[in-house]
Amino acid sequence: MDTLDERLAHQLHDMVDGEPDSVPPVGALLDRGRRARRRRTTTMVSATCALLALGIGTAATVATLPGTDRPAGTTAQEAPQPAPVSPELKLVAAVTASENISYGMRLSYVGGLTYEGAFDPRTRTGYVRAPQDDSVMTELLINGTRYEGGERPQGKPPADKRGPGETYGRYGQYPGTYDRLSLYDDGSGVLGAAAPDPAGLFRALKGANATISENPDGTLHFEYGTQSKDGSTSTVGDITIDTDGRIAKVVLNSTWQSTLKGRLDTGTSVATLELYDYGVEVTVKRPTDVVMVKE
C-alpha cells in the first residue's frame, strides 16, 4: 500500500504537465564525485589547516570587537527559513490525505435540493438521500451494486401530489458495478469528482486549467471558465481544509450564459459540498423490494 509521502509524490508528478517520472543520473553523479575526491586528496590536509588558522584568527578578531550586542551562542548567519508552500502544493497534500477513506457528505444547492449520505470508496459502499415534497430520492451502493428508489416523504405531501404515485420502498437494481454514487452528479466536473473521492478534486481543477491561490484566512481559492458552442460558464470557489489536513468544504459560485434556445439566457448557481467524519464505518442494507432495471 502506498504511504502518504509516496501518494503525495505521485500527485506532485501530475503537476508537471503529464511528464513521466524521471530518475536522477545517480551513477554519473557518484562517478563524478569519486574523480573529484581523488583530485582533492593531495590538498585536503593543507586546506584544512588553512581553514583552522583562518577560523582561529577570525574568532580572535570577533572577540576583541567592542560594543557587540549579539547574544552569546548566536552565529553571524541566521538559520535558513523554510520556503513558503504554494497553494497548489497545499491542495495536493489535502486531497492526498483525503483519498481512499470513508466519509460523510452533504451537498446543497441554493434554491435547490440537498443531498446527504456517506461513502466508502474502498468497498464501493454508501448511500445518499435527497428529500423532496412527495418522496425521498434514495440511492444505495453495496459493493458496487447500485439501487435507486424512493422512500416516504418526511412530511405530508402537497395536495397536487397525493394519490397512488410511486411505491415507497421499491428499488431498481442496475446491471453492472459502479465505484461512485450518482444522484448528486449534476454534471459539475469539480463537485462530481470531489464527492466520490476527494482526491479527484485536484484532477478536475487541473483539467479545467483552474488558477489556485490562497485567501487571507488560509482557505484556498480557485477560478476557471468553460466555453461551449451554446454558451459559457465562469466559476469561482473556495476550499476549506480541516485540522487533520483533509478537504472539509468546497463552495462553488458559477455564472452561466446560454443561447441554446435561440435567445440569451443567464443565471447563477451556488453549491456547497461538505465532507466530514472521515473514517466512519459505512454499512448499507440491501432493500427487500427490488426490481431489475434493463438498460
Secondary structure, DSSP 8 states (H G I E B T S, - for coil): ---HHHHHHHHHHHTTTT-------HHHHHHHHHHHHHHHHTTHHHHHHHHHHHHHHHHHHHHH-TT----TT--SS---------HHHHHHHHHHHHTTS-EEEEEEETTS-EEEEEEETTTTEEEEEEE-SS-EEEEEEETTEEEEEEE--SS---GGG-SS-S-TTEEEE-SS--SS--TT--S-HHHHHHTT-TTHHHHHHHHTT-EEEE-TTS-EEEEEEEEETTEEEEEEEEEEE-TTSSEEEEEEEEEEEE-TTSS-EEEEEEEEEEEE-TT--------SEEEE---
